Amino acid sequence: MENSLKTSREFLTKRAKAVVVFVCKKARGAAQFLRKLIDSTKKKYGILGLIAILLVMGKLMLFYHLMNITTNVFFIWITTLMLVGILFSFFRNKWIPLILFTLLTILMFSDVTYSSYFNRYLSVGMLGAAEVLGDIGESIKEVIRPTFFLLFLDVVIIYVVFFLHKIPWRKSVIRDERT
């Protein structure tokens, strides 16, 4: 009996070590991804672009705080940051992800406002019922706090970066015409 307990403990200890090593490797990979994203952004868009990246990180933490999300916040945060990075690196026309990111921010603002009024999360089905907002519009105005508007700060900075660096609406294709 004592021998089987020892074997079980050894197995669990090895399993726990393997899980810790796995999590550390994933966290290290995420950190490397973020470092590359920050370095390339700083080189391409300057310090204002870097500030925009930091504001995106802060916005996500603010959103999770306002939504009272406390479980696995770090992993959700890292995953969301990686998805935002993928979103902005996927398109050639950088305005498309910026518009999608702006819509996502509006959705986050709506979710935080809805959550503070009804104490539950906004569902996709409720997004279609936006026409009934007129009935509770005054109540919603009283629920909105100034910190909710901080969710838009990074979007404003990103738009400023895009206009300062003259990011074109469309990339022109120059064709080499040989006769």
Residue frames relative to the residue before (quaternion, step in Angstrom):
aa qw qx qy qz dx dy dz
M 1.0000 0.0000 0.0000 0.0000 0.00 0.00 0.00
E 0.6726 0.4994 -0.2897 0.4630 3.52 0.93 -0.98
N 0.6319 0.5421 -0.3196 0.4524 3.57 1.08 -0.74
S 0.6658 0.4906 -0.3091 0.4695 3.61 1.00 -0.78
L 0.6158 0.5297 -0.3466 0.4692 3.60 1.08 -0.65
K 0.6420 0.5189 -0.3182 0.4662 3.56 0.99 -0.83
T 0.6483 0.5103 -0.3073 0.4742 3.57 1.01 -0.87
S 0.6443 0.5185 -0.3164 0.4646 3.60 0.98 -0.81
R 0.6557 0.5045 -0.3113 0.4675 3.57 0.94 -0.85
E 0.6451 0.5151 -0.3198 0.4650 3.56 0.96 -0.85
F 0.6425 0.5208 -0.3187 0.4631 3.58 0.98 -0.87
L 0.6815 0.4838 -0.2897 0.4665 3.59 0.87 -0.96
T 0.6312 0.5264 -0.3317 0.4631 3.57 1.03 -0.76
K 0.6593 0.4919 -0.3049 0.4799 3.59 0.94 -0.86
R 0.6486 0.5184 -0.3125 0.4614 3.58 0.99 -0.86
A 0.6551 0.5083 -0.3085 0.4661 3.58 0.94 -0.88
K 0.6412 0.5147 -0.3248 0.4675 3.58 0.99 -0.80
A 0.6453 0.5223 -0.3171 0.4585 3.57 1.00 -0.84
V 0.6462 0.5111 -0.3163 0.4704 3.58 1.00 -0.80
V 0.6481 0.5121 -0.3170 0.4661 3.59 0.95 -0.85
V 0.6504 0.5072 -0.3162 0.4688 3.59 0.94 -0.86
F 0.6394 0.5311 -0.3177 0.4563 3.60 0.98 -0.87
V 0.6773 0.4882 -0.2881 0.4690 3.59 0.86 -0.99
C 0.6504 0.5164 -0.3203 0.4557 3.59 0.96 -0.81
K 0.6413 0.5131 -0.3271 0.4674 3.59 0.99 -0.78
K 0.6596 0.4980 -0.3129 0.4680 3.59 0.94 -0.84
A 0.6525 0.5034 -0.3138 0.4715 3.59 0.96 -0.84
R 0.6381 0.5186 -0.3250 0.4672 3.59 1.02 -0.79
G 0.6425 0.5174 -0.3159 0.4687 3.59 1.02 -0.80
A 0.6512 0.5027 -0.3106 0.4762 3.57 0.99 -0.83
A 0.6478 0.5134 -0.3200 0.4630 3.59 0.99 -0.80
Q 0.6412 0.5098 -0.3235 0.4736 3.60 1.01 -0.76
F 0.6284 0.5296 -0.3280 0.4658 3.57 1.01 -0.81
L 0.6730 0.4892 -0.2979 0.4680 3.59 0.90 -0.90
R 0.6345 0.5283 -0.3338 0.4548 3.59 0.99 -0.79
K 0.6559 0.4967 -0.3111 0.4758 3.60 0.95 -0.85
L 0.6424 0.5258 -0.3180 0.4580 3.56 0.98 -0.85
I 0.6744 0.4875 -0.2920 0.4714 3.58 0.91 -0.89
D 0.6664 0.5048 -0.3090 0.4535 3.60 0.91 -0.88
S 0.6906 0.4654 -0.2959 0.4678 3.58 0.85 -0.89
T 0.6298 0.5270 -0.3371 0.4605 3.59 1.06 -0.69
K 0.6599 0.5036 -0.3150 0.4602 3.58 0.92 -0.86
K 0.6648 0.4982 -0.3092 0.4629 3.58 0.97 -0.82
K 0.7348 0.4395 -0.2389 0.4581 3.58 0.93 -0.89
Y 0.8298 0.2218 -0.0763 0.5064 3.61 0.90 -0.93
G 0.5319 -0.6632 0.3958 0.3474 3.59 1.23 0.09
I 0.7796 -0.3563 0.2536 0.4483 3.52 -1.35 -0.19
L 0.6170 0.5451 -0.3497 0.4470 3.59 1.08 -0.64
G 0.6248 0.5216 -0.3287 0.4790 3.58 1.09 -0.65
L 0.6365 0.5155 -0.3155 0.4792 3.55 1.07 -0.77
I 0.6285 0.5200 -0.3276 0.4767 3.57 1.02 -0.77
A 0.6242 0.5373 -0.3364 0.4566 3.58 1.04 -0.78
I 0.6419 0.5131 -0.3231 0.4693 3.61 0.97 -0.84
L 0.6642 0.4962 -0.3031 0.4698 3.59 0.93 -0.87
L 0.6424 0.5133 -0.3200 0.4706 3.58 1.07 -0.71
V 0.6015 0.5344 -0.3598 0.4724 3.60 1.08 -0.64
M 0.6401 0.5162 -0.3199 0.4707 3.58 0.97 -0.86
G 0.6806 0.4864 -0.2831 0.4691 3.56 0.93 -0.91
K 0.6170 0.5541 -0.3448 0.4397 3.57 1.03 -0.75
L 0.6610 0.5094 -0.3139 0.4528 3.55 0.92 -0.88
M 0.6553 0.4911 -0.3168 0.4787 3.59 0.96 -0.80
L 0.6261 0.5249 -0.3317 0.4716 3.60 1.03 -0.77
F 0.6445 0.5238 -0.3180 0.4573 3.59 0.94 -0.88
Y 0.6774 0.4775 -0.3006 0.4719 3.59 0.86 -0.91
H 0.6310 0.5210 -0.3309 0.4700 3.58 1.08 -0.68
L 0.6882 0.4805 -0.2864 0.4621 3.59 0.87 -0.93
M 0.6933 0.4448 -0.2663 0.5006 3.59 1.15 -0.59
N 0.3910 -0.7471 0.4476 0.2976 3.58 1.34 0.02
I 0.3106 0.7169 -0.5471 0.3005 3.55 0.93 0.93
T 0.0163 -0.8346 0.5490 -0.0412 3.54 -0.57 1.16
T 0.6443 0.5255 -0.3253 0.4505 3.60 1.20 -0.34
N 0.8622 -0.0134 -0.0292 0.5056 3.57 -0.90 1.03
V 0.1506 0.8349 -0.5180 0.1096 3.59 1.04 0.69
F 0.6534 0.5300 -0.3317 0.4267 3.60 0.87 -0.86
F 0.7010 0.4585 -0.2789 0.4696 3.59 0.84 -0.92
I 0.6213 0.5145 -0.3385 0.4845 3.59 1.06 -0.68
W 0.6412 0.5359 -0.3096 0.4536 3.57 1.00 -0.87
I 0.6694 0.4921 -0.2915 0.4740 3.59 0.88 -0.98
T 0.6571 0.5135 -0.3097 0.4567 3.57 0.92 -0.91
T 0.6658 0.4971 -0.3028 0.4668 3.58 0.92 -0.89
L 0.6397 0.5193 -0.3279 0.4622 3.60 0.97 -0.80
M 0.6535 0.5006 -0.3181 0.4703 3.58 0.97 -0.81
L 0.6478 0.5100 -0.3245 0.4637 3.60 1.00 -0.74
V 0.6348 0.5056 -0.3303 0.4820 3.59 1.03 -0.74
G 0.6406 0.5221 -0.3172 0.4651 3.59 1.01 -0.80
I 0.6496 0.4973 -0.3060 0.4868 3.56 1.00 -0.83
L 0.6150 0.5594 -0.3428 0.4374 3.57 1.00 -0.82
F 0.7366 0.4211 -0.2384 0.4725 3.58 0.83 -0.98
S 0.6991 0.4466 -0.2959 0.4736 3.62 1.10 -0.41
F 0.5735 0.6373 -0.3640 0.3640 3.60 1.21 -0.34
F 0.7565 0.3820 -0.1969 0.4930 3.58 0.95 -0.88
R 0.4514 -0.6488 0.5333 0.3014 3.56 -1.12 0.65
N 0.6971 0.3859 -0.2382 0.5554 3.54 0.99 -0.88
K 0.3012 -0.8130 0.4752 0.1501 3.58 -0.22 1.28
W 0.5569 0.6089 -0.4008 0.3981 3.60 1.20 -0.24
I 0.5877 0.5859 -0.3758 0.4124 3.60 1.08 -0.61
P 0.7095 0.4119 -0.2975 0.4883 3.66 0.74 -0.84
L 0.5983 0.5562 -0.3740 0.4392 3.59 1.10 -0.55
I 0.6522 0.4906 -0.3133 0.4856 3.58 0.99 -0.78
L 0.6407 0.5079 -0.3209 0.4781 3.60 1.01 -0.79
F 0.6515 0.5120 -0.3064 0.4685 3.57 1.02 -0.83
T 0.6208 0.5267 -0.3325 0.4760 3.58 1.08 -0.71
L 0.6543 0.4967 -0.3069 0.4806 3.59 0.97 -0.83
L 0.6246 0.5281 -0.3271 0.4732 3.57 1.06 -0.73
T 0.6444 0.5143 -0.3124 0.4718 3.58 1.03 -0.78
I 0.6288 0.5130 -0.3317 0.4810 3.59 1.02 -0.75
L 0.6379 0.5163 -0.3169 0.4755 3.57 1.04 -0.78
M 0.6393 0.5156 -0.3234 0.4700 3.59 0.99 -0.79
F 0.6402 0.5162 -0.3183 0.4715 3.59 0.97 -0.88
S 0.6581 0.5041 -0.3060 0.4681 3.59 0.94 -0.88
D 0.6522 0.5270 -0.3069 0.4502 3.55 0.99 -0.86
V 0.6601 0.4951 -0.3022 0.4772 3.57 0.97 -0.86
T 0.6561 0.5067 -0.3096 0.4657 3.59 0.95 -0.86
Y 0.6599 0.5041 -0.2994 0.4698 3.58 0.91 -0.93
S 0.6630 0.5151 -0.2971 0.4548 3.56 0.96 -0.91
S 0.6778 0.4840 -0.3078 0.4600 3.59 0.96 -0.75
Y 0.6767 0.4753 -0.2940 0.4792 3.60 1.17 -0.51
F 0.8140 0.2733 -0.1126 0.5000 3.57 0.81 -1.04
N 0.3533 -0.7641 0.4651 0.2740 3.62 1.30 -0.14
R 0.6778 0.3598 -0.3342 0.5472 3.56 0.97 0.91
Y 0.6166 -0.5789 0.3966 0.3569 3.53 -1.29 0.37
L 0.5137 -0.6205 0.5073 0.3061 3.52 -1.23 0.63
S 0.2208 -0.7821 0.5693 0.1242 3.58 -0.79 0.97
V 0.6523 -0.5126 0.3832 0.4062 3.54 -1.27 0.37
G 0.6307 0.5473 -0.3272 0.4424 3.58 1.03 -0.75
M 0.6559 0.5139 -0.3081 0.4591 3.57 1.07 -0.71
L 0.5559 0.6025 -0.4015 0.4083 3.61 1.16 -0.45
G 0.6559 0.5131 -0.3049 0.4621 3.58 1.11 -0.65
A 0.6744 0.4843 -0.2899 0.4760 3.57 1.21 -0.39
A 0.2529 0.8072 -0.5007 0.1836 3.59 1.11 0.58
E 0.5739 0.6176 -0.3867 0.3737 3.60 1.14 -0.42
V 0.6519 0.5099 -0.3287 0.4549 3.62 1.17 -0.37
L 0.4089 0.7307 -0.4635 0.2900 3.59 1.23 0.11
G 0.5511 0.6241 -0.3933 0.3900 3.57 1.14 -0.49
D 0.6385 0.5468 -0.3200 0.4369 3.56 1.09 -0.70
I 0.7976 0.2519 -0.1244 0.5337 3.58 1.00 -0.75
G 0.2742 0.8184 -0.4699 0.1852 3.57 1.28 0.28
E 0.6701 0.4943 -0.3025 0.4638 3.59 0.91 -0.87
S 0.6446 0.5145 -0.3229 0.4642 3.58 1.01 -0.77
I 0.6452 0.5169 -0.3238 0.4601 3.57 0.99 -0.80
K 0.6190 0.5468 -0.3475 0.4440 3.60 1.01 -0.75
E 0.6747 0.4847 -0.2977 0.4704 3.58 1.04 -0.69
V 0.6480 0.5289 -0.3131 0.4498 3.59 1.16 -0.56
I 0.6088 0.5788 -0.3547 0.4106 3.57 1.05 -0.75
R 0.1602 -0.7745 0.6085 0.0641 3.52 -0.93 1.04
P 0.6365 -0.5513 0.3692 0.3933 3.62 -1.11 0.50
T 0.6097 0.5664 -0.3672 0.4155 3.62 1.06 -0.60
F 0.5487 0.6078 -0.4020 0.4098 3.61 1.16 -0.44
F 0.6711 0.5191 -0.2981 0.4374 3.58 1.03 -0.78
L 0.5141 0.6278 -0.4236 0.4028 3.61 1.25 -0.20
L 0.5272 0.6330 -0.4045 0.3971 3.59 1.23 -0.35
F 0.6957 0.4750 -0.2666 0.4684 3.61 1.16 -0.55
L 0.4593 0.7204 -0.4342 0.2856 3.60 1.22 -0.26
D 0.6840 0.4796 -0.3000 0.4606 3.60 0.85 -0.88
V 0.6170 0.5442 -0.3487 0.4490 3.60 1.05 -0.72
V 0.6426 0.5161 -0.3219 0.4658 3.59 0.96 -0.85
I 0.6640 0.4972 -0.3058 0.4673 3.60 0.90 -0.89
I 0.6441 0.5140 -0.3305 0.4601 3.61 0.97 -0.79
Y 0.6314 0.5111 -0.3360 0.4767 3.60 0.99 -0.76
V 0.6314 0.5220 -0.3326 0.4671 3.61 0.99 -0.80
V 0.6422 0.5156 -0.3204 0.4680 3.59 0.94 -0.87
F 0.6601 0.5095 -0.3137 0.4541 3.59 0.90 -0.88
F 0.6936 0.4593 -0.2888 0.4739 3.59 0.92 -0.81
L 0.6516 0.5123 -0.3247 0.4554 3.62 0.99 -0.75
H 0.7430 0.3774 -0.2162 0.5087 3.58 1.00 -0.78
K 0.3871 -0.7725 0.4354 0.2527 3.53 1.38 0.26
I 0.0966 0.7902 -0.5884 0.1418 3.54 0.75 1.10
P 0.3648 -0.7652 0.4805 0.2245 3.61 -0.53 1.11
W 0.5734 -0.5765 0.4528 0.3659 3.54 -1.22 0.55
R 0.7782 0.0561 -0.0175 0.6252 3.54 1.09 -0.76
K 0.3828 -0.6800 0.5640 0.2700 3.50 -1.11 0.64
S 0.3353 -0.7443 0.5398 0.2054 3.53 -0.78 0.99
V 0.2978 -0.7340 0.5856 0.1718 3.50 -1.07 0.76
I 0.1820 -0.7780 0.5950 0.0871 3.54 -0.65 1.12
R 0.1751 -0.7978 0.5721 0.0743 3.53 -0.64 1.13
D 0.3630 -0.7066 0.5678 0.2155 3.46 -1.04 0.84
E 0.1002 -0.8109 0.5759 0.0257 3.53 -0.39 1.22
R 0.0339 -0.7965 0.6032 -0.0230 3.49 -0.53 1.21
T 0.2086 -0.7957 0.5583 0.1076 3.54 -0.89 0.87
